[in-house]
Amino acid sequence: MSEIIQMNENTWRIEDGMVRMFLLIGTKEALLVDSGMNTPNAKEIAESITNLPVKLINTHVDRDHVSGNNAFEAVYMGAKEEELYRANGGTVAVVPVMQGDVLDLGDRPLEIIDLPGHTPGSIAILDVKNRVLIGGDSIQDGRIFMFGNHRNLPDYINSLEKLSAYEGRFDEVYASHSTVSVEPSIIPKLINGAKQILSGEANGEEIDMFGNAVTFYRFEFAGFLCPGK
């Protein structure tokens, strides 16, 4: 059963046991960020919190973020994410968003930031007035999945480095896994760790992940699951 937790006056998080979603409420409409892994009723849950119309955006389309998509007529997602969504069986109409687009929920502008690497069309969402960045799976202190054909570690590094342009515009990052809110100071640490993996400086251990042989690189601030050696 999902756990519904109010974070502030107009922000809620929904924990489904594997991943979390965020419900952002403006004066005119609400936006559900992702729809969970075990939550086909995500739209119903969101509508139990607010009487405003609820729209959906996916930070990316890994299976644990899209279980409730089919209840919506359309879903916002990164322009480069639709191909992966269709390849994984996604059928809902897609409204593509890209770098610099702004979704205004009514006195609550949300700026889209392209963040490819974890997936080709991963995005982050800057909640401008609340000074919060919603980073999906890319920015967290848990285990970041970077194995599989659609992952790209150099793109991931490049994406996080480009976030320096937003320095000073957000005070915390909401993550889809592990700790709910992490400090922006984790971003340069993630960049450094990923660069160490890419250069061969980092030491990893071979583990099995869902039947896949992967290399787990464990750092003090987070971990990366990368292709097996």
Buried (B, 14 or more C-beta within 10 A) or exposed (E): EBEBEEBEEBBBBBBBEBBBBBBBBBEEBBBBBBBBBBBEBBBEBBBEBBEBEBBBBBBBBBEBBBBBBBBBEEBBBBBBBBEBBEEEEBEBEBBEBEEEBEBBBEEBBBBBBBBBBBBBBBBBBBBBEBEBBBBBBBBBBBBBBBBBEBBBBEBBBBBBEEBEEBEEBBEBBBBBBBBBEBEBEBBBBBBBBBBBBBEEEBEBEEEEBEEEEBBBBEBEBBBBBBBBE
